[in-house]
Amino acid sequence: MTELVDLPNLGKFVAAQLKQAGIGSPEELRRLGSVQAAVRLAETAIDVCSSKLSALEGVVRAIRWHAIPVEERAALRAELEARRG
């Protein structure tokens, strides 16, 4: 089974933050989606910058986050901000 730390876009630090927020596996991260995972991180008082949100989306899409078009990254950020109020 693949661990969070083994995924492209994530390192040890973000993998630990995800676990702290109750997201313990790549499957759970993909099921939640990047925005909901970011909401969970924020609820755990973990800062979610645009790069981290894009990295999470890259995991969900199974691509490097740099390949996500800028407009789509901006839309993800807007969705996150709307959910956080």
C-alpha positions in Angstrom: 0.0 0.0 0.0 1.3 3.4 -0.9 1.8 5.9 1.9 1.0 9.6 1.8 4.7 10.4 2.1 5.4 8.4 -1.1 3.1 10.4 -3.3 4.4 13.0 -5.8 3.7 16.5 -4.6 3.8 15.6 -0.9 6.8 15.4 1.4 7.1 14.3 5.0 5.9 17.5 6.4 2.6 17.7 4.4 2.0 14.0 4.9 2.3 14.5 8.6 0.0 17.5 8.5 -2.6 15.4 6.6 -2.4 12.7 9.2 -2.8 15.3 12.0 -6.0 16.4 10.2 -7.3 12.8 10.2 -6.4 11.9 6.6 -4.3 8.8 6.8 -4.1 7.3 3.3 -3.8 8.3 -0.4 -7.2 6.7 -1.0 -8.9 8.9 1.7 -7.2 12.0 0.3 -8.5 11.2 -3.2 -12.0 10.4 -1.9 -12.2 13.8 -0.1 -10.7 15.8 -2.9 -8.2 18.6 -2.6 -10.5 21.3 -1.4 -12.2 19.2 1.4 -8.7 18.0 2.5 -7.6 21.6 2.7 -10.7 22.5 4.7 -9.7 19.7 7.2 -6.2 21.0 7.4 -7.5 24.5 8.1 -9.8 23.2 10.8 -6.7 21.8 12.4 -5.1 25.2 12.4 -2.7 24.2 9.6 -2.0 26.9 7.0 -3.1 26.1 3.5 -1.3 28.2 0.9 -2.0 28.0 -2.8 1.0 25.7 -3.4 -0.2 23.2 -0.8 -3.7 23.2 -2.2 -2.3 22.7 -5.7 -0.1 19.9 -4.5 -3.2 18.2 -3.0 -5.0 18.6 -6.3 -2.0 17.1 -8.1 -2.3 14.0 -5.9 -6.0 13.7 -6.7 -5.3 14.0 -10.4 -2.2 11.9 -10.3 -0.1 14.6 -11.9 2.6 17.1 -10.7 0.9 20.2 -9.4 2.8 22.5 -11.8 0.8 20.9 -14.7 -2.5 22.2 -13.4 -3.4 25.3 -15.4 -3.1 28.6 -13.5 -6.8 29.3 -14.0 -7.8 25.9 -12.4 -5.5 26.6 -9.5 -7.2 30.0 -9.0 -10.6 28.3 -9.1 -9.5 25.8 -6.5 -8.4 28.6 -4.2 -11.7 30.5 -4.7 -13.6 27.3 -3.9 -11.6 26.8 -0.7 -12.1 30.4 0.4 -15.9 30.1 -0.2 -16.0 26.9 1.9 -14.0 28.5 4.7 -16.4 31.5 4.7 
